[in-house]
Amino acid sequence: MLSTLAWGKPFNMITASQIITELENCGNAEKAAHLSGFFKTGKGQYGEGDRFLGVTVPEQRAVAKKYAAAELPVLEQLMASPFHEQRLTALLILVRKYQKSKTAPEKEQYIRFYLSHICEAVIILNGVGELREFSFPYPLFEQYGEDG
């Protein structure tokens, strides 16, 4: 998607479809089947209905780094995805944005976004053993302490 800055110079905006395509290109059907079993996605299991593309976490981190400039509406679209990797990649981008932010208002914007999407974050982290590595509470705990 091409947009125009106030002074008329065009720039490329990152879209959710770009990130989705990149993740789909990294996908592996065998890994997807394994992950579906690992995360217990069968009927009545704790991850019921979650879907996988078969993208490894290192691959997702690379995509998150590449698309770190994605805006919050793009991350919101990814967080609404039925695919685990798309949701986790959105979360990885959000954590990166928070860690790179320099001002308190910027950090607060990311915290508010995360909190407004906490249900999606919990779904994303279903079965992930190390919450602190993948999610926003860790940087929040670093800043504010685990007691609040």
mmCIF file of the C-alpha atoms, coordinates in Angstrom:
data_MODEL
# 
_entry.id   MODEL 
# 
loop_
_atom_site.group_PDB 
_atom_site.id 
_atom_site.type_symbol 
_atom_site.label_atom_id 
_atom_site.label_alt_id 
_atom_site.label_comp_id 
_atom_site.label_asym_id 
_atom_site.label_entity_id 
_atom_site.label_seq_id 
_atom_site.pdbx_PDB_ins_code 
_atom_site.Cartn_x 
_atom_site.Cartn_y 
_atom_site.Cartn_z 
_atom_site.occupancy 
_atom_site.B_iso_or_equiv 
_atom_site.pdbx_formal_charge 
_atom_site.auth_seq_id 
_atom_site.auth_comp_id 
_atom_site.auth_asym_id 
_atom_site.auth_atom_id 
_atom_site.pdbx_PDB_model_num 
ATOM 1   C CA . MET A 1 1   ? 0.000   0.000   0.000  1.00 0.00 ? 1   MET A CA 1 
ATOM 2   C CA . LEU A 1 2   ? 1.385   3.401   -0.924 1.00 0.00 ? 2   LEU A CA 1 
ATOM 3   C CA . SER A 1 3   ? 0.588   6.420   1.200  1.00 0.00 ? 3   SER A CA 1 
ATOM 4   C CA . THR A 1 4   ? 1.658   10.040  1.129  1.00 0.00 ? 4   THR A CA 1 
ATOM 5   C CA . LEU A 1 5   ? 3.227   12.098  3.888  1.00 0.00 ? 5   LEU A CA 1 
ATOM 6   C CA . ALA A 1 6   ? 2.010   15.626  4.575  1.00 0.00 ? 6   ALA A CA 1 
ATOM 7   C CA . TRP A 1 7   ? 4.715   17.087  2.353  1.00 0.00 ? 7   TRP A CA 1 
ATOM 8   C CA . GLY A 1 8   ? 3.773   14.858  -0.565 1.00 0.00 ? 8   GLY A CA 1 
ATOM 9   C CA . LYS A 1 9   ? 6.527   12.233  -0.483 1.00 0.00 ? 9   LYS A CA 1 
ATOM 10  C CA . PRO A 1 10  ? 5.274   8.647   -0.858 1.00 0.00 ? 10  PRO A CA 1 
ATOM 11  C CA . PHE A 1 11  ? 6.250   5.874   1.501  1.00 0.00 ? 11  PHE A CA 1 
ATOM 12  C CA . ASN A 1 12  ? 5.353   2.214   1.764  1.00 0.00 ? 12  ASN A CA 1 
ATOM 13  C CA . MET A 1 13  ? 3.103   1.259   4.624  1.00 0.00 ? 13  MET A CA 1 
ATOM 14  C CA . ILE A 1 14  ? 3.341   -2.225  6.030  1.00 0.00 ? 14  ILE A CA 1 
ATOM 15  C CA . THR A 1 15  ? 0.130   -4.197  5.683  1.00 0.00 ? 15  THR A CA 1 
ATOM 16  C CA . ALA A 1 16  ? -1.152  -7.233  7.525  1.00 0.00 ? 16  ALA A CA 1 
ATOM 17  C CA . SER A 1 17  ? -1.313  -9.091  4.208  1.00 0.00 ? 17  SER A CA 1 
ATOM 18  C CA . GLN A 1 18  ? 2.444   -8.606  3.695  1.00 0.00 ? 18  GLN A CA 1 
ATOM 19  C CA . ILE A 1 19  ? 3.200   -10.151 7.079  1.00 0.00 ? 19  ILE A CA 1 
ATOM 20  C CA . ILE A 1 20  ? 0.653   -12.935 6.543  1.00 0.00 ? 20  ILE A CA 1 
ATOM 21  C CA . THR A 1 21  ? 2.176   -13.791 3.152  1.00 0.00 ? 21  THR A CA 1 
ATOM 22  C CA . GLU A 1 22  ? 5.675   -13.858 4.636  1.00 0.00 ? 22  GLU A CA 1 
ATOM 23  C CA . LEU A 1 23  ? 4.541   -16.212 7.413  1.00 0.00 ? 23  LEU A CA 1 
ATOM 24  C CA . GLU A 1 24  ? 2.652   -18.425 4.963  1.00 0.00 ? 24  GLU A CA 1 
ATOM 25  C CA . ASN A 1 25  ? 5.804   -18.681 2.846  1.00 0.00 ? 25  ASN A CA 1 
ATOM 26  C CA . CYS A 1 26  ? 7.702   -19.902 5.932  1.00 0.00 ? 26  CYS A CA 1 
ATOM 27  C CA . GLY A 1 27  ? 4.987   -22.438 6.769  1.00 0.00 ? 27  GLY A CA 1 
ATOM 28  C CA . ASN A 1 28  ? 5.555   -26.175 6.813  1.00 0.00 ? 28  ASN A CA 1 
ATOM 29  C CA . ALA A 1 29  ? 2.626   -28.623 6.769  1.00 0.00 ? 29  ALA A CA 1 
ATOM 30  C CA . GLU A 1 30  ? 4.503   -31.275 8.771  1.00 0.00 ? 30  GLU A CA 1 
ATOM 31  C CA . LYS A 1 31  ? 5.428   -28.776 11.478 1.00 0.00 ? 31  LYS A CA 1 
ATOM 32  C CA . ALA A 1 32  ? 1.856   -27.462 11.502 1.00 0.00 ? 32  ALA A CA 1 
ATOM 33  C CA . ALA A 1 33  ? 0.525   -30.968 12.148 1.00 0.00 ? 33  ALA A CA 1 
ATOM 34  C CA . HIS A 1 34  ? 3.063   -31.515 14.928 1.00 0.00 ? 34  HIS A CA 1 
ATOM 35  C CA . LEU A 1 35  ? 2.264   -28.160 16.553 1.00 0.00 ? 35  LEU A CA 1 
ATOM 36  C CA . SER A 1 36  ? -1.459  -28.879 16.432 1.00 0.00 ? 36  SER A CA 1 
ATOM 37  C CA . GLY A 1 37  ? -0.832  -32.027 18.460 1.00 0.00 ? 37  GLY A CA 1 
ATOM 38  C CA . PHE A 1 38  ? 1.665   -30.387 20.799 1.00 0.00 ? 38  PHE A CA 1 
ATOM 39  C CA . PHE A 1 39  ? -0.687  -27.504 21.591 1.00 0.00 ? 39  PHE A CA 1 
ATOM 40  C CA . LYS A 1 40  ? -3.646  -29.869 22.073 1.00 0.00 ? 40  LYS A CA 1 
ATOM 41  C CA . THR A 1 41  ? -5.972  -28.352 19.471 1.00 0.00 ? 41  THR A CA 1 
ATOM 42  C CA . GLY A 1 42  ? -8.367  -31.301 19.258 1.00 0.00 ? 42  GLY A CA 1 
ATOM 43  C CA . LYS A 1 43  ? -11.996 -31.221 20.352 1.00 0.00 ? 43  LYS A CA 1 
ATOM 44  C CA . GLY A 1 44  ? -12.261 -30.673 24.095 1.00 0.00 ? 44  GLY A CA 1 
ATOM 45  C CA . GLN A 1 45  ? -8.545  -29.961 24.516 1.00 0.00 ? 45  GLN A CA 1 
ATOM 46  C CA . TYR A 1 46  ? -7.211  -26.693 25.934 1.00 0.00 ? 46  TYR A CA 1 
ATOM 47  C CA . GLY A 1 47  ? -6.081  -25.360 22.528 1.00 0.00 ? 47  GLY A CA 1 
ATOM 48  C CA . GLU A 1 48  ? -9.227  -26.456 20.699 1.00 0.00 ? 48  GLU A CA 1 
ATOM 49  C CA . GLY A 1 49  ? -9.615  -24.753 17.343 1.00 0.00 ? 49  GLY A CA 1 
ATOM 50  C CA . ASP A 1 50  ? -6.200  -23.086 17.254 1.00 0.00 ? 50  ASP A CA 1 
ATOM 51  C CA . ARG A 1 51  ? -4.622  -23.363 13.802 1.00 0.00 ? 51  ARG A CA 1 
ATOM 52  C CA . PHE A 1 52  ? -0.981  -23.474 12.771 1.00 0.00 ? 52  PHE A CA 1 
ATOM 53  C CA . LEU A 1 53  ? 1.036   -22.650 9.679  1.00 0.00 ? 53  LEU A CA 1 
ATOM 54  C CA . GLY A 1 54  ? 4.116   -24.557 10.857 1.00 0.00 ? 54  GLY A CA 1 
ATOM 55  C CA . VAL A 1 55  ? 6.405   -21.547 11.301 1.00 0.00 ? 55  VAL A CA 1 
ATOM 56  C CA . THR A 1 56  ? 9.170   -21.805 13.907 1.00 0.00 ? 56  THR A CA 1 
ATOM 57  C CA . VAL A 1 57  ? 9.627   -19.141 16.577 1.00 0.00 ? 57  VAL A CA 1 
ATOM 58  C CA . PRO A 1 58  ? 13.034  -18.088 15.156 1.00 0.00 ? 58  PRO A CA 1 
ATOM 59  C CA . GLU A 1 59  ? 11.348  -17.560 11.766 1.00 0.00 ? 59  GLU A CA 1 
ATOM 60  C CA . GLN A 1 60  ? 8.598   -15.549 13.460 1.00 0.00 ? 60  GLN A CA 1 
ATOM 61  C CA . ARG A 1 61  ? 11.211  -13.423 15.239 1.00 0.00 ? 61  ARG A CA 1 
ATOM 62  C CA . ALA A 1 62  ? 12.871  -12.701 11.887 1.00 0.00 ? 62  ALA A CA 1 
ATOM 63  C CA . VAL A 1 63  ? 9.520   -11.655 10.380 1.00 0.00 ? 63  VAL A CA 1 
ATOM 64  C CA . ALA A 1 64  ? 8.800   -9.508  13.456 1.00 0.00 ? 64  ALA A CA 1 
ATOM 65  C CA . LYS A 1 65  ? 12.159  -7.789  13.066 1.00 0.00 ? 65  LYS A CA 1 
ATOM 66  C CA . LYS A 1 66  ? 11.609  -7.210  9.343  1.00 0.00 ? 66  LYS A CA 1 
ATOM 67  C CA . TYR A 1 67  ? 8.166   -5.688  9.930  1.00 0.00 ? 67  TYR A CA 1 
ATOM 68  C CA . ALA A 1 68  ? 8.921   -3.935  13.226 1.00 0.00 ? 68  ALA A CA 1 
ATOM 69  C CA . ALA A 1 69  ? 7.549   -0.663  11.825 1.00 0.00 ? 69  ALA A CA 1 
ATOM 70  C CA . ALA A 1 70  ? 4.039   -2.125  11.425 1.00 0.00 ? 70  ALA A CA 1 
ATOM 71  C CA . GLU A 1 71  ? 1.419   0.163   12.934 1.00 0.00 ? 71  GLU A CA 1 
ATOM 72  C CA . LEU A 1 72  ? -0.999  -0.882  15.671 1.00 0.00 ? 72  LEU A CA 1 
ATOM 73  C CA . PRO A 1 73  ? -4.001  -1.363  13.321 1.00 0.00 ? 73  PRO A CA 1 
ATOM 74  C CA . VAL A 1 74  ? -1.908  -3.936  11.414 1.00 0.00 ? 74  VAL A CA 1 
ATOM 75  C CA . LEU A 1 75  ? -1.060  -5.719  14.663 1.00 0.00 ? 75  LEU A CA 1 
ATOM 76  C CA . GLU A 1 76  ? -4.735  -5.661  15.587 1.00 0.00 ? 76  GLU A CA 1 
ATOM 77  C CA . GLN A 1 77  ? -5.577  -7.467  12.343 1.00 0.00 ? 77  GLN A CA 1 
ATOM 78  C CA . LEU A 1 78  ? -2.911  -10.089 13.025 1.00 0.00 ? 78  LEU A CA 1 
ATOM 79  C CA . MET A 1 79  ? -4.094  -10.611 16.601 1.00 0.00 ? 79  MET A CA 1 
ATOM 80  C CA . ALA A 1 80  ? -7.553  -11.450 15.261 1.00 0.00 ? 80  ALA A CA 1 
ATOM 81  C CA . SER A 1 81  ? -6.149  -14.213 13.030 1.00 0.00 ? 81  SER A CA 1 
ATOM 82  C CA . PRO A 1 82  ? -7.129  -17.858 13.537 1.00 0.00 ? 82  PRO A CA 1 
ATOM 83  C CA . PHE A 1 83  ? -3.435  -18.770 13.070 1.00 0.00 ? 83  PHE A CA 1 
ATOM 84  C CA . HIS A 1 84  ? -1.224  -18.978 16.113 1.00 0.00 ? 84  HIS A CA 1 
ATOM 85  C CA . GLU A 1 85  ? 1.916   -17.777 14.316 1.00 0.00 ? 85  GLU A CA 1 
ATOM 86  C CA . GLN A 1 86  ? 0.247   -14.627 13.012 1.00 0.00 ? 86  GLN A CA 1 
ATOM 87  C CA . ARG A 1 87  ? -0.959  -13.725 16.502 1.00 0.00 ? 87  ARG A CA 1 
ATOM 88  C CA . LEU A 1 88  ? 2.409   -14.477 18.104 1.00 0.00 ? 88  LEU A CA 1 
ATOM 89  C CA . THR A 1 89  ? 4.258   -12.460 15.453 1.00 0.00 ? 89  THR A CA 1 
ATOM 90  C CA . ALA A 1 90  ? 1.995   -9.482  16.225 1.00 0.00 ? 90  ALA A CA 1 
ATOM 91  C CA . LEU A 1 91  ? 2.864   -9.861  19.897 1.00 0.00 ? 91  LEU A CA 1 
ATOM 92  C CA . LEU A 1 92  ? 6.584   -10.082 19.106 1.00 0.00 ? 92  LEU A CA 1 
ATOM 93  C CA . ILE A 1 93  ? 6.349   -6.868  17.064 1.00 0.00 ? 93  ILE A CA 1 
ATOM 94  C CA . LEU A 1 94  ? 4.474   -5.163  19.904 1.00 0.00 ? 94  LEU A CA 1 
ATOM 95  C CA . VAL A 1 95  ? 7.096   -6.158  22.476 1.00 0.00 ? 95  VAL A CA 1 
ATOM 96  C CA . ARG A 1 96  ? 9.824   -4.902  20.129 1.00 0.00 ? 96  ARG A CA 1 
ATOM 97  C CA . LYS A 1 97  ? 8.003   -1.567  19.674 1.00 0.00 ? 97  LYS A CA 1 
ATOM 98  C CA . TYR A 1 98  ? 7.674   -1.214  23.438 1.00 0.00 ? 98  TYR A CA 1 
ATOM 99  C CA . GLN A 1 99  ? 11.342  -2.019  24.044 1.00 0.00 ? 99  GLN A CA 1 
ATOM 100 C CA . LYS A 1 100 ? 12.458  0.479   21.382 1.00 0.00 ? 100 LYS A CA 1 
ATOM 101 C CA . SER A 1 101 ? 10.114  3.277   22.496 1.00 0.00 ? 101 SER A CA 1 
ATOM 102 C CA . LYS A 1 102 ? 11.832  6.262   24.042 1.00 0.00 ? 102 LYS A CA 1 
ATOM 103 C CA . THR A 1 103 ? 9.048   8.227   25.716 1.00 0.00 ? 103 THR A CA 1 
ATOM 104 C CA . ALA A 1 104 ? 6.552   7.454   28.448 1.00 0.00 ? 104 ALA A CA 1 
ATOM 105 C CA . PRO A 1 105 ? 3.539   8.310   26.210 1.00 0.00 ? 105 PRO A CA 1 
ATOM 106 C CA . GLU A 1 106 ? 4.845   5.944   23.544 1.00 0.00 ? 106 GLU A CA 1 
ATOM 107 C CA . LYS A 1 107 ? 5.289   3.136   26.078 1.00 0.00 ? 107 LYS A CA 1 
ATOM 108 C CA . GLU A 1 108 ? 1.843   3.826   27.516 1.00 0.00 ? 108 GLU A CA 1 
ATOM 109 C CA . GLN A 1 109 ? 0.308   3.557   24.029 1.00 0.00 ? 109 GLN A CA 1 
ATOM 110 C CA . TYR A 1 110 ? 1.736   0.045   23.656 1.00 0.00 ? 110 TYR A CA 1 
ATOM 111 C CA . ILE A 1 111 ? 0.708   -0.955  27.174 1.00 0.00 ? 111 ILE A CA 1 
ATOM 112 C CA . ARG A 1 112 ? -2.862  0.215   26.513 1.00 0.00 ? 112 ARG A CA 1 
ATOM 113 C CA . PHE A 1 113 ? -2.957  -1.683  23.219 1.00 0.00 ? 113 PHE A CA 1 
ATOM 114 C CA . TYR A 1 114 ? -1.730  -4.847  24.911 1.00 0.00 ? 114 TYR A CA 1 
ATOM 115 C CA . LEU A 1 115 ? -4.233  -4.549  27.745 1.00 0.00 ? 115 LEU A CA 1 
ATOM 116 C CA . SER A 1 116 ? -7.089  -3.931  25.315 1.00 0.00 ? 116 SER A CA 1 
ATOM 117 C CA . HIS A 1 117 ? -6.114  -7.190  23.562 1.00 0.00 ? 117 HIS A CA 1 
ATOM 118 C CA . ILE A 1 118 ? -5.304  -9.249  26.648 1.00 0.00 ? 118 ILE A CA 1 
ATOM 119 C CA . CYS A 1 119 ? -7.756  -12.006 25.682 1.00 0.00 ? 119 CYS A CA 1 
ATOM 120 C CA . GLU A 1 120 ? -5.970  -12.533 22.367 1.00 0.00 ? 120 GLU A CA 1 
ATOM 121 C CA . ALA A 1 121 ? -2.625  -12.488 24.183 1.00 0.00 ? 121 ALA A CA 1 
ATOM 122 C CA . VAL A 1 122 ? -3.762  -15.223 26.557 1.00 0.00 ? 122 VAL A CA 1 
ATOM 123 C CA . ILE A 1 123 ? -4.959  -17.292 23.596 1.00 0.00 ? 123 ILE A CA 1 
ATOM 124 C CA . ILE A 1 124 ? -1.638  -16.747 21.812 1.00 0.00 ? 124 ILE A CA 1 
ATOM 125 C CA . LEU A 1 125 ? 0.317   -17.856 24.847 1.00 0.00 ? 125 LEU A CA 1 
ATOM 126 C CA . ASN A 1 126 ? -1.764  -20.960 25.414 1.00 0.00 ? 126 ASN A CA 1 
ATOM 127 C CA . GLY A 1 127 ? 0.812   -23.671 25.904 1.00 0.00 ? 127 GLY A CA 1 
ATOM 128 C CA . VAL A 1 128 ? 3.860   -21.399 25.715 1.00 0.00 ? 128 VAL A CA 1 
ATOM 129 C CA . GLY A 1 129 ? 6.031   -22.292 28.676 1.00 0.00 ? 129 GLY A CA 1 
ATOM 130 C CA . GLU A 1 130 ? 7.948   -19.060 29.111 1.00 0.00 ? 130 GLU A CA 1 
ATOM 131 C CA . LEU A 1 131 ? 5.438   -16.229 29.372 1.00 0.00 ? 131 LEU A CA 1 
ATOM 132 C CA . ARG A 1 132 ? 8.135   -13.688 30.123 1.00 0.00 ? 132 ARG A CA 1 
ATOM 133 C CA . GLU A 1 133 ? 9.944   -14.322 26.851 1.00 0.00 ? 133 GLU A CA 1 
ATOM 134 C CA . PHE A 1 134 ? 6.937   -13.872 24.601 1.00 0.00 ? 134 PHE A CA 1 
ATOM 135 C CA . SER A 1 135 ? 4.640   -11.378 26.183 1.00 0.00 ? 135 SER A CA 1 
ATOM 136 C CA . PHE A 1 136 ? 4.226   -7.876  27.377 1.00 0.00 ? 136 PHE A CA 1 
ATOM 137 C CA . PRO A 1 137 ? 3.936   -8.499  31.116 1.00 0.00 ? 137 PRO A CA 1 
ATOM 138 C CA . TYR A 1 138 ? 7.672   -9.120  31.260 1.00 0.00 ? 138 TYR A CA 1 
ATOM 139 C CA . PRO A 1 139 ? 8.690   -5.592  30.196 1.00 0.00 ? 139 PRO A CA 1 
ATOM 140 C CA . LEU A 1 140 ? 5.929   -4.243  32.432 1.00 0.00 ? 140 LEU A CA 1 
ATOM 141 C CA . PHE A 1 141 ? 7.303   -6.215  35.369 1.00 0.00 ? 141 PHE A CA 1 
ATOM 142 C CA . GLU A 1 142 ? 10.784  -4.926  34.594 1.00 0.00 ? 142 GLU A CA 1 
ATOM 143 C CA . GLN A 1 143 ? 9.521   -1.351  34.717 1.00 0.00 ? 143 GLN A CA 1 
ATOM 144 C CA . TYR A 1 144 ? 6.984   -1.494  37.528 1.00 0.00 ? 144 TYR A CA 1 
ATOM 145 C CA . GLY A 1 145 ? 7.962   -4.579  39.511 1.00 0.00 ? 145 GLY A CA 1 
ATOM 146 C CA . GLU A 1 146 ? 5.877   -7.713  39.827 1.00 0.00 ? 146 GLU A CA 1 
ATOM 147 C CA . ASP A 1 147 ? 3.887   -6.233  42.734 1.00 0.00 ? 147 ASP A CA 1 
ATOM 148 C CA . GLY A 1 148 ? 2.522   -3.437  40.544 1.00 0.00 ? 148 GLY A CA 1 
# 
